[in-house]
């Protein structure tokens, strides 16, 4: 099965607040898509924070479920997110709540795989 790595960042928040929010998003995604690997990573190892980037490793069938989980979280919190796929450039940026965010995330992930 093909796998993708998605890095999720909250660019408009200070590091400490972003770290708390990605913990919350991690919990949401683990509830929505059990068995998906979700880790928190530091972008700068010299900072003392616990990490503010959420890294999700998923197989192709989980893309839609992860997209819906992210969109649900955004609708509740109104956060701006950036997605980076497989260590590449940012391919998606959105500010919630947006009604069609899940569809746009799936579309962005699908374009990247093609």
N, C-alpha and C positions, 0 to 999 in steps of 0.2 A: 504494500500500500504506500502511496506517495505521501510524504509529510511536508508540512510547511512550518516555519517558525515565524510567529508574528510578535513584534515588539510594539507595545502600546504605551504611549507617553501622554502625559497631561501637561502640555507646554505652558499653559497660562498660570500654573500654580507654583508657589515657592516649594523648594525641595521637601521640607518636612510635611507640608500639607499634601503634596503629590504622593509621598510615601504612604500616608494614611489612606488616601483615596484608592491607590492601586491595591492595597490590602483588601479594601471593601470590594473592588471589582474582582479580585481574585476569588473571594468567597462566592460572589454571584456566579462567576463562570464555572466554578467547581460544582455548585448546586445545579446549574443548568445543563452541564455536559460532564457528568461523572466519568472518571477515567482519563480525562485530558490532562496532560502535564502542564502545569502553570507554575512559574517561578517568578520571583522578584529579583531584579538585577540592579546593581549600581552602574551608572554610566561613567562615574568618576570615582575610582577606587581611593582617592585621597580624601573624599568627603566622609564625614562620620555618620551620615544617614544610613538607614537600613536598605535603601534602594527605592527608586521612584519609576522604574520601568518594569512593566509586566511582560513576561515572555511566555507565550503560549505555543506549545508544540502540538500540532494536530494533524490527523489524517484527513483526506479529502471529504469523507462523509460528515465530518464534524464542522465543516466550514459554515454551513447554514445555521447550525445550533449556536456556534460561537458568535456569529454575526448578530443573531437575535439577542443573545445574552448581553453583548456590548451595547446594542441599541436600547434594550430595556434599562440598563444601568444609566446610560446617558439621559434617557427621558426622565428618570427619577432625579437626577442630579444636575442636569444642564451643563455638563462639563464639555470642554473642547478636548478632543483626542487626536492623536496622530498615530497611524499604523505604519510600520515598516515591515516588509516581508523578506524573509530569508537574508537578513543582513544588508539589504539594499537600501535605496533611498526611500523617503517617506512617500507612500503612494496614496494615502487617504488622509484627509483632515476634515473634521466636522465638529460642529458645536451643537449639542443637544438642547432641548428636545426637538428632534426632527422626525416626522412621521415615517419617512422612507429610508431612514438610516441603515437598517438591516439590509435592505435591498442594495443600497449603494456599497456597503461593505462587501457583500457577496460578489457584486460586480467587480469591484477593485481586486479582490482576491482571485477571481476567475481570470481577469485580464493578465494578472501577474503569472499565473500558471501556464497561460497559452504560449 
